[in-house]
Amino acid sequence: MSEQDPSTNPDLKRIDKQIEVEIFDAVRGDEENPVMPVRLKSGDMFNFSCHRGVSCWNKCCHGADITLTPQDILRLSANKGIRPREFLAEYTLPGVWERADLPVAKLKMTGADGKGACHFLTDEGCTVYDDRPATCRYYPLGLASIKPKGADIQEDFCFLVKESHCKGHEEDNLQTVDQFRKEQGIEDYDRVNRGWMDILMKMASWASIGGPYGKGVTPQVKQMFFLVSTDVDGFRQFVFETKFLATYEIDPEAFDLLKENDEALLLLGFDWLKSVMFQDKTITMKENVLHEAIAKARENMGAV
């Protein structure tokens, strides 16, 4: 994965003082071909096509460094007919998204050195193409997020990734960013992964400018972030077999949905993590629990 400091890019340097920029580097990188994040709007056009006739066919599916998103894990698990926990054990390796210092799952490659082909690749191409990871869907686009300093609203934008081995850029297939995203089915992935990406990007921002109280998250919170991101059944057990539902204001009518719908549970999980990690008002603690917590805090501080 390549990373490019936005302040070194002329297109972003002009606005660096007014905005915070975080690059979500879920793109295949190359140290010899650094990513240059020139902003692309939804209507901007670029040439690209990947198909069997391109001379570099399947090269990008060897030795790839692919961080799996929560939606990737749900879709690939269903494709293989197993649950996420089993998929995690068989097809992934633990990793760290270093910009945020948070644990993630990496797609395992074949070969003793991990530089071989993807487990899902054959001579005919990708065997899980309909459920391929977001990284594969986005390529050759990368994703970044900008936010005016001090503002709560952020804006995503794409940028083009060009690597020397990729000949898809030479194909005569002019398209807009929006057309490419729709063709690749990216919107559904972004909808489910949004909370996860928000956390990674905010933690990356904290790493450079410092988070609240100058502290990072605890190992226990990192463990819960990984659980929610990768093992939806484990998080479901946490929700329904601990005091979670007695602690937070969750509509009882949603209980049945959360028991059955993995995507709905993910959305709840990342709202909960934002509340725990950033004190965001994404999920509300029950009033009696909040009062007890305040009273306990005062007691610990020696307040009357």
Secondary structure by P-SEA (a helix, b strand, c coil): ccccccccccccccccccbbbbbccccccccccccccccccccbbbbbcccccccccccccccccccccaaaaaaaaaaacccaaaaaaccbbbbbcccccbbbbbbbbcccccccccccccccccccccccccccccccbbbbbbbcccccbbbbbbbbbbccccccccccccccaaaaaaaacaaaaaaaaaaaaaaaaaaaaaaaccccccccccaaaaaaaaaaaccaaaaaaaaccccccccccccccccccccccaaaaaaaaaaaaaaaacccccccccaaaaaaaaaaaaaaaccc
